[in-house]
Amino acid sequence: MRTIEMEIEIHPELESCLPAPSDQQLEQLRESLRTDGMISGVIPCSIAELPGKHFILDGHTRYREAISLGIVPIIDTDGLQFFETVAQAVQWICKFQAARRNLTSEQYNLLLGRFYKAVKNDVGANQHTSGRVDQIEPPSSTAEKVAAEFDVSPSKVKRSSSKVDKLESLGLDAAVMDGSVKNASVSVLTKIEKAIAAEPKRKDEIIQEAIEAAKANKGRLQAPKQAVDPEHEFEDDEPDDPAAEPAIAEFSETITTLIHRARREWDPESVAQLKKNLLDAFKTPLREMPPIIPATVA
C-alpha cells in the first residue's frame, strides 16, 4: 500500500451512502488510532466531472477522527479509483456497503434504492452528453440489471427507489444510515408527510419527534399522533386495498431471504427465536406486534 499526503475532500453525496458507526465502534476506532496510529489508509477517488480534486471514497470516519486527534491522515494512492461522474462513485460505494453483514434491512434498501437512482442518473448524463436517445435503456431494463446485480426482484428495486425518495424528502435518510430508524413502512412515511402538510411550520419538530419515538421503539418508525384520523384510530397501519399491498410472491421472497440469512449467519438460539417470533406475529394485532428480528442480532 503506497501512502502519501494528498489534498482530499469529503463529498456529501458520497458520505451520505455510508452507515454511521455506533458509539462503541467510534470509541474503538479512536483508541486504535491513539495506540497504533492510522493503519488502514483512506481510499481516494478522482471524478472527471469534478476535475482537479480528490474525494474520499472509503474511510470518511477514519479521516475525521485522525484529524481530530492530531494524526496526519494516510491516503492509499494505490487504491485510487477513477470515475466519470459522481453517480458512478455513488454506485461503487452503495455496492461495496451493501455487502456488509451488519446492515439493517432499511439501510440495505436505502443503498439498493440509491444505487438504482445513481444508475438512472448516470444513464441520463450519458444521454445528455451523447445526444443518442436510442442508446438509452428503458427504466424496466435498468431495474432488471440492478436486480440481477443485487440478487433481488426488479419490483423490490423500484420499491426501494420510491422509498428513498420519501426518506430523503422527509430528511429521514440520515436517521436510517445512523441506525436510529430500522423499520419505516411506506404507510407510516405517508402519514408523516400528511402531518407535515397539515402543519408545515412544525416540519423539523415532527421529524425529530418521529426519530426520537423510533429510538424508543427499537427503531420502528410510527405515525405522528396528529396524523391519525380518530375515526380510523384502530385500523392497521397498512392499507386494506389489495392493489396497494406487496404481491404474495414478493412477501414470500422476503421471508425466504430472511430465513436463509438466519440459517447462514445466526446462532441456533437466534434462529429458534426467529421461528417463534414469526409464529407469534400471526396471532398479534399489527399495532401490538413486536419486532420479528431477535434482539440478539437486530
N, C-alpha and C positions, 0 to 999 in steps of 0.2 A: 504494500500500500504506500504509494508516494504521497507525502503530505507537505503542503506548503501553506503559507499565509496567502489569503486571497480576499479581495473585497467581495462581499457576498451580501445579498439582500433577502428579506423574507417577503414572499408574495402572499398576500392574504387569501387569495383564492386557493392556492396550493395548501396552505396551512389549515384551511377550513375542512380539508378532507382527512385530517389526522385525528384519531381518537385521543382525547386528552388523558394523560396519565393520572392514576389515582394519587391521593396524598402520600400513601405508603410508597408507591413506585417513585414518586418525586423525591422523597427523603432518601430512598436507597440510592438514587442517581447522584444526589448531592454528596452523600457520604463516599460513594465510589470516586467522584471527581476530587474530593478533598484528599482521599487516601492515595489513589493511583493516577490522578490526572485524567486527561481525555484519551481513553484507549481507542475507541472507535471514532474515526473521523466523520465529519459531516459530508454527505454526498451532494455535490453541486450539480446544477444543470444550466445549460445555455439555451435561450429561446430566441429563434430567428426574428420573430415579430417584435421582440424587445431587445434590439441589438446593443452590444457594449456592456451588458450586465450579466451577472451570475446570480442564481437564486438557489436557496436551499431546497433540495428535493426530499431528502430524508435526514433527520437529526435536528429538527427545529428546537426541541426541548433541550437536548444536549448543548446546542449552541447558546441558547439563552442562559442556561444555568452556569455554563462555563464562564461566560462574560460576567455574570453576577458575582462569581467567586474570584474574579480577577485572573482567570486562566485564559490564555490565548487559544481560541478555538482552532482545531486542526481540520483542514479541508482535504478530503481524499480526492485528489485530482485524477487518480487512476480510475475512479468511479464516475467521472464527469459524463453526464448524459446530454444529448443534443436533441432538441425538439424544434419543430417548425412553429408551433403555436402553443399558447397556454393550455388550450383544450387537450392537446396531446400529453402535456405534463400531468394534467389532472387525471387522464386515463391511466397513466403509469402508476400514480400514487394510489388511485382507487383499487386497481387490480392488485397491487402489492399489499395494501392494507386489508383487502377482503380475504386474503389467505390466512390472516391471523385467526387463531382458535378462540381467543378470549373476547371476541366481539359480541355485543348484544345483538339480538335479531334486528332491532331498529337501526343500529349502526351499520350492519351489513346491508339492509335495504337502502339506507341512505347512500352508501358507497355505490351500490348497484345502480340506483337511480341517477346519481351524478355521473357515473361512467357513461351511461346511455345518453344523457344530455350532452356530455362532452363530445361523444362520438358524433351526435347530430350537429353540434355547433361546428365541429371540425369539418364535417361534410359541407355545411353551409358556407364556411370560409373558403373551401376549395372551389365551390360553385361560383362564389363571387369573384375569386381570383381568375379562374379559367374561363368563366362565361359559358361553359359547356353543360347545359342542363341535362343532356342525355347521359352524362356520366354519373349523375346523382341517383343513388338508390332510394327507393321509397321507404318511409318510416317502418313499414312492416318488415322489410328486408333487414334494416338496421337492427330492429328488435330481435329478429331471429338470430342474427350473427352474435349479438351480445348475449342472448340466451344460451347459445351453444358454448360461448367462451366461459360463462359462469355456471353452466350445467343447471339451468333453471328454465322455466317456460317463458315464451315471449310475453304472455299476458302478465306474468309476475314482473318482468322488466318494465312494462308500461305502467303497472300499478305503482311500482317503486318510484318511477319518474314523476307520476302525478302527486304522490305523497311528498316527495322532495319539494315540489312547487309550493304545497301547503305549508310545510315546515319552514321553508325559507321565507315565505311571505309573512308568517307569524313571528319569525325570529326565534323559532324553537330548534333549529338545526344544531346550534351550538350546544343546547341542553342535551340533545341526543348524543352528540360526539363526546361530551364530558361525562356521560353516563347518568345524568340526573333524570332523564326521561328514557325509560327502557321499553315502554309499551305505549304506543299512541295510535289508536284506531282512527280511521278516516272520519267516522261519525262524530267522535269527540272533537277532532280538529275543526270540523264544520261548525259544531256548536260554539267553539271558542271564537270562530270567525263571526258568527251571528252576535255573540255577546259584544264583540268589539264594534261591530256595525251599529249596535244599539247605543253604545257609549264610547265613541271613538276617542274622546279625551282621556279615557281610562285604559287605553291600549296597553301601555307599558305595565300598569298596575295589574291588569287582568292576566297578562303573560307571566309576570313574576309570581302571582298567586297560583297559577297553574303549575309552574315549575316547583314551587315550594310544596304544593299538595302532592305532586308526583314523588318528590323525595320522601315524603312521609308515608307514601303508599307503595313502597318498594319499586318506584319508578313508573308506576302506571298512571298515565295522564287521565284526568277526569274533567268532565264538562263543568264550567262555572255554574254556580247556583242560579245566577240570573239568566242563564241560557236555557234553563229547564222550564218548559211550559207546565204550570200547575195541573192542567187537565191531563197531562201525559207523564206525570212525575214518576209513575211506577212502571213505565214501559221499558223494554230492553234498550240497551244502548244502540244496537244495530237496527236498521230499518226492516220493516216486515216485507217490503217489496222484494220478491224473489229475484227480480232482474238486478237489484242492487247488491245482492249477496254474491260472494265469490262462488264460482262453479264448484260443484261437488268434487270434480277431478282436481281442482286447484287445492281445495281443503285437504283432500287425501294426500296430495303431493307434499304439502307442508308437514302433515303429521308423519308421513313416511320418512321424510328427510330428518325430522327431529329424532325419531326412533333410531334411525341408522347412526346419527351422530352420537346419540346417547350410548349405544352399544359399543361404538368405536372409541369414545373418549372418556366416558364417565366411569366411576367406580360402581360396583354392583349395588351398593346401598342407594346411590342416587338414581340408578336405573329403576330399582324397585319402587322408589318414592314417586318417580315419574308415572309409572303404571298406575299407582294408587291415585295420583292427582288427576289423571285422565278419566278414570272411572268415577271419581267424586264429582268431576266437572259436570257430568250429565245429570247429577242429582241436585245441583245447586242453582238457584236463580242467578242470572247474569250479574246483577248488581252486587251479589254477595260472593261471587266466585273468587277464590284465592288464586295467586299465580300458579300456572301449570309447571313452570320450571322449578325444580327443587332449589332451595336457598343455598345448598352446598355448592352449586355450580352456576347460580344466577350471577 
